[in-house]
Amino acid sequence: MDKKSEKRGIKMTVQSAYIHIPFCVRICTYCDFNKYFIQNQPVDEYLDALITEMSTAKYRILKTMYVGGGTPTALSINQLERLLKAIRDTFTITGEYTFEANPDELTKEKVQLLEKYGVKRISMGVQTFKPELLSVLGRTHNTEDIYTSVLNAKNAGIKSISLDLMYHLPKQTIEDFEQSLDLALDMDIQHISSYGLILEPKTQFYNMYRKGLLKLPNEDLGADMYQLLMSKIEQSPFHQYEISNFALDGHESEHNKVYWFNEEYYGFGAGASGYVDGVRYTNINPVNHYIKAINKESKAILVSNKPSLTERMEEEMFLGLRLNEGVSSSRFKKKFDQSIESVFGQTINNLKEKELIVEKNDVIALTNRGKVIGNEVFEAFLIND
């Protein structure tokens, strides 16, 4: 564990921010994020409120910025520039600056604008290269759009491009997933995130499943797809650095590491979550309610809580174990003034016996077997008060 990693998470200064743009051109069948069909939405009023909320930030020099959604690229070119100007005028971003994009919306004009205002990284929701599965997911792009958008980003000078891929989808075979993986790995990109489908309440997929209208692949096939994913990555120039994330050297998501190292960050926008001064909070979801709250008092917090010491130690394990580099015992000791063995010793021994985690020098990390059933491992670190 290097000194930089060892010191992470100990400082209390907020050095990262997430900005939520809750608008989409189309609502995908699987998505449970806070999002709204953009037509007839008060987008300009939302941007007014968002800019007001950002202006309340105490810390203005940030190492990472992530703009997600929804779909930020659903904004018009003028709205997009207004947002980018506001971010530039409010914050100094010294490191990674990421924008999420849909392949069919990342036009030459928009990506050139992003690059002009300092965006260094694009994360694209590709999900699959198979047209039939794109239709099942309710995606608006086609396979050709994927190639065009990556080319647009490269030509604009974006140096780091990430693609999202999904597996365990309705009607998806392991061959389908392998083909999408191969196509992604053959592209001039630097990062891949890949997640298995989870049926979330309030999604179209969930409602279809409850009515018996949706059939999912069995869990064993989902596990086989994940094993295939890890195998393909091992044979490629990419490396796995987190359960669901893979990168070329130097292109790991620094912003997402903020979450996994359990560090603090701002969350701006409707439904956004943040972690500031030891308090976790989530903003109001509905756009109009968010705008009204911001206009009234410059904040729109729906719920907030200050995690107890026990909860923070649990979070340290849940989040840190997602990373290949695992949880540092020395960092844990510095952060909580307790040894990791005194808090979780029995759990660690039990999981080691089951070959789900490994302990080496200063670090506790998941084995490949542990990664496949990661949630079961994480649950083992719940402390019964």
N, C-alpha and C positions, 0 to 999 in steps of 0.2 A: 504493500500500500504506500503510494507516494505521499509526500507531505501535503500536496495540494488536495488530494482526495481526503486525507486524514482530517484536514481542517474544515472540510465542507460541513455545513449544517450547524456549526457552532455559533457563527455570527448571527446577530438578530436583524441586521439591516436588510431591508427588502431590496433585492437586486434583480427582480424579474417581474414581468406583468403579462397577463393574459387578457385579451380584448375579444369580446363576443359580438359577432354580427349575426343576428338570429334570423336572417332572411335567406330563402331558397327559391329558385325558379320552379322547382318541383320537390315534393316531399317524398323521400325514399321510403320504401316499404319496411325497412329494418331499423330506421333511425329513431332514437329516443332522446336526442339532444333537444334543447329548447330552440325551436325553429318555427317559422311562419312563411306561408306562401307570400312572396314579395309584392304581388299585385295588390294595389289599394292599401298598402301598409304606410304608416307615417314615417317613411325612411329618413327624411330630412330632419324631422323633429326628433327622431331617435338619435341621429348623429349630434344634434344640439345637446341632448341630455348626456350622451356618452362623453362628449368633450368637456362638459361641466363636471362630470364625475372624475374624469382623468385629472382635472385641474386641482382636485383636492389632495392629490398624492403628496405625501411628505418627502419621499425619496424620489429624486428625478434622474439620477444616474443609474442606468440599468445595464446588467450584463446580457440579459436575454429579453426578447419581446416575441410574443406569439399571438397572431391574429387568426382566430378560428370562428367556427359557426356551427350550424348554418353554413352559409357560403359567402365569405367576404367578396369573392369575385362576382357575386350576383349584383353588387352595387353598380350603378352607372359610372362611366369614366369620371364625370364631374364629382359624384359622391365619393368615389374612391380617392380622388385627389384631395378632397376636403379632409377625409379621414387621415390620409398620409401626412398632410400638412400639420394637422392637429397633433399627431404623434410626434412629429419632428419638433414642433414648437414647445411641446410639453416635456419631452424626455430626451436625454442623451443616451443612445444605445451603443455601448462599447463592444458588444459581441454579437451573438447570433440573433438574427431578425427574420422570423418566419411568417409567411402568409399561407393559409390554406387556399386551395383553388380546385375548381372542377375543370376537367380537361377541355370541355366544350366552351368554357367561359374565359379561358386564359388566352385572350387574343394578343396579337403583337403589341397593340396599343396599351393594353392593360399591364402586360408584363414589363414593358419598357418603362411605364410609369412607376411600377413597384421598384424596379432597379434604380431609377432616378432618385427615389426617396430613401435608398439605403437598404432595401430588403435584400437579404443575402441567401435566403433559403425558401424554396417552394415545396409545400407538401400537398400532393394531389390525390384525391379520392378516386383511384382507378377501380379498385375492388376485384375486377376480373377482366380478362381480355375476350371472353366468350360472349358474343352478341346475345345469345338466348338468356344467359345468366344476367347480363346487364339489364335486360327487359324485366326479368323476375324481380330484380332489386329496385326497379323504378328509376334507374339512372338515365340521365338525359344525353350522355355522350355515347359515341361508338368507338370501336377499336382505332379507327384512323385518327380520331380526336386525340387519343393518348400520344401517338407519335408526333402529331402536329404541335401539341402543347409543350412537350418536352423540347422539341426543336426551337419553338418560340422562346422558351426560357433560356436555353443555351445561347441562342443568338443575341439575346438581350444582355447577356453577361452574368446570369445567375449561376453561381458556382456549385450550389448544393441542391439537388433535387431528390425528393423522397416520394415514393409511390406506396399507397395503401393497397393491400390485397386481402381478400376475405376467403375463408374456407369453411367447410361444414355448412354449405348453402343448400337450399332446396334444389333438387335436380342436378346437383354438382357431383361428378365422379372424381375419383382420385386422379384420373388422367386429365380431367379438365383443370384441376388445380396445378398439376405438374406443368401443363402447357403454359398457363399464366405465369408461373414462376420462371420457367425457362425464358419466356419472352421478356419478362421484366429484367432478369439477370443479363440478358443480351443487350439491353439498352445502355445508353450513356447516362446512367444515374448513379447516385452515391449512397442511397439509403432505401431500405424497404421496411415497412411496418406490416405485419400480417396477423390478423386476429380471427379466431373462430367466431361464427355467428352465435350471439346470445339473444334469446327471445326476451325482449323487454316489454313490460306492460305499456299500454297506450301507443303501441306501434301497429301498423297494418298487419305485419306478420303475426304478431301475438293474437290479434283478433281473429285472423284466418285460422290459426292453429287451434284456438279454443272452439271454433266452429267445425273443426275436422276438415278444413279446406287446404291445409298445408302439411306436407310430409317432409320431415327432416331426415338426413342421413343418420344412421345410428351412431352412438357415442364412440364405438370402436373405430369407425371410419374417420371420425373427427380426430381421434388420437393418431391414427395412421397418417392422416394428412399433416399433422404437426411433426411427426417423426420424419416424414418426407421433406418437410420444410427445413428442419435442422440438418438433414443429410445433404440436401442441395446446397445449403449455405456453406457447409464445411468443404464442399468441392469447388467453391467459387472464391473470388477475391474478397468477398464480404466476410465479416465476422459477426457472430451473435454477441451483443453486449447487454441485452435484456430479454426477458421471456419472449416478447413479440417484436423485437426490434433488431435490425441488422444493418451494418454500415461498412463502407470502405474506411480505412484508417483516416482519422481526422474529420469524419463526417457524422459522428454520433450526435444525437439531438441533445444539445446542452440545456435547452429549456426543459425538456422532459426529465432530465437528470435532477432538476430543481425539485420536482415532485418526488422522485424516487429517493433522493437524499433527505427528504422531509424538511426542506428549507421553506422559507416564507416567500410569498409572491402576492402581487395585486391581482384581483379579478374585477375587470370593468365590463359593464354591460348587463343586459337583461339575462337573468339566470346564471351569471358568472359566479364562480366560487373563488375565494381568496383566503389567504392565511397571513395575517399581519399582527405584529405585537402579541404573538401567542394565541390569537383568536382566529378560529375558522369561521367563515361567513359565506352565505349564499344570497345573491340578489333576487329580487322579485322577478318572476318569469314573464308574465304578460307584458308586451311592449308598451301598451298605453298606460298600464299601472306603473311601470318603471319610469316612463317619462314624467308622469304626474308626481311621483315621489321625488325624483331628482329636481324638478322645477320648484318643489316645495322646500326641500331641505338639503339638496346637493348630495344626497345618498339614498340608496334604495334597498337596504338590507332587509331581507325577509327573515332569516334565522342566523343566529351566531352562537358559538359556544367556545369556551376555553377548555381544551382537552386537559384532563387530569394527567398527573405524572404517569400513571399506569397506562392511560390511553396513548400518550406520546411514545412510551416505550414499545407498546404493541405496534403502533404505526411505523416506528423505526424498523421493526422486523418485517412487517407486511410489505413495505415499500422497498426497503433495501435489498431484500431477498430476490426481488424481481431482476436485479442487476447481476450480471455474470460475476462482477467483482465482489458481490455479496455485502455483508454487514461487517464493518470493522469493529472488533472488540475494543480497541483503544479509543476510537471515535465515540462509541457508545458510553464508555467510562467518562470521557471528557464532557459529554453532553448531559448525562444524567447522574453523575457522581455515584454510580453503582456499577459493579462488574456485570457483564452479560451473563456470566455463569450463576451469579447469585440470584438473578431474576428468572432466567430461562434454562438453567442447567439441566433439569430433568427432561424438559421438552427437547432440548438439543440432543441429549443422549438417546432418547427414544427415536428421534428422526434419523440419527446416525445409524442406529441399529437396523432401521428399515431401508437404509441406503437412499434416503431422500435428500439429505444434506451432507456436506462434507466440511470438516473443520481443518484448516491448514494455516499454520502460523497465526496471524492476527485476524483471519477472515473466516466467516461462516457463509457458505454459499450452497445453492441448490445443485444437486446432481442432475443429469439429463432426465433420469426417472422422476426426480422431484419437479422438474419443469413441466412435465406432462400433466401432473396432478397438483399444480402449484397452489390452487385454492385450498386444497385439503391441508397442505403444509402450513399455509398462512393461518388457517383456523386453529391450528395446534398452538399458536402463540397467543391466543386469547387467555387472559388471566381471569380466573373466577374470583371476584372480590368477595 
